[in-house]
């Protein structure tokens, strides 16, 4: 499976009604892309986030060939490209493509989707990155509020950093993210040291992305707000 994820921030001048119209157009176009396995669109509240996006857009394909076919389709050219073109309504876009990786749990019919993009660039030896990734992947064993999770190294990135890890989770509601996940001892006593310049293990760039939003999955082929 191949996933294309983009975190989208609108330019301040774009009115709320225009944002709604553009998001609806992108949603309809995404559903029409050939060969997709899954589409998620989640509007984000912005609060309690770091470098937050206004919109999370994730499209899954069974393989690279299907993805390339979709990118060459009329639906992509007429609906997706105009949304993301340079000089358009967007202030910024974080872009990652990733395949495989580690995952666990069962995806939900509805709930809260959270994604974080990290850039490990502080003395980032393969061994240090592996240890950090292993500790991230251990968190769902301790945090039962995480219903599904994925941890993947992207194969392609664009945006404010060369992102090295995509860290995804699904929760029943935002309380699972802000409470059991954010406040768990394994988060602060174990994983946090990789993000703290005062610790010898400091590994992850202080500029990171953390966004979340509610989703509802009405069918096997779509996830939307």
Number of C-alpha atoms within 10 A of each C-alpha: 14 20 23 19 23 23 25 21 18 18 14 10 10 13 12 11 9 12 17 12 12 16 18 13 14 21 21 14 17 24 19 16 23 18 17 21 19 20 23 22 25 25 20 22 15 16 9 11 15 13 13 21 27 20 23 25 23 20 22 23 22 15 15 13 11 18 22 11 13 20 15 13 15 14 18 20 14 11 20 19 13 14 17 16 10 11 7 12 20 19 15 17 18 20 22 24 20 20 18 13 13 14 16 15 13 11 15 17 13 18 20 23 28 22 21 19 24 23 20 24 17 17 12 15 11 8 9 17 20 12 12 20 18 14 16 17 17 13 18 19 10 14 20 13 20 22 19 18 22 17 22 18 20 22 13 13 18 13 13 14 18 18 25 19 21 21 20 20 23 28 23 17 16 17 13 20 21 12 12 16 21 14 13 15 14 17 18 12 9 14 19 17 18 22 18 15 14 9 11 9 18 20 23 23 17 15 12 18 21 19 26 28 23 21 21 18 18 12 10 10 14 19 23 19 18
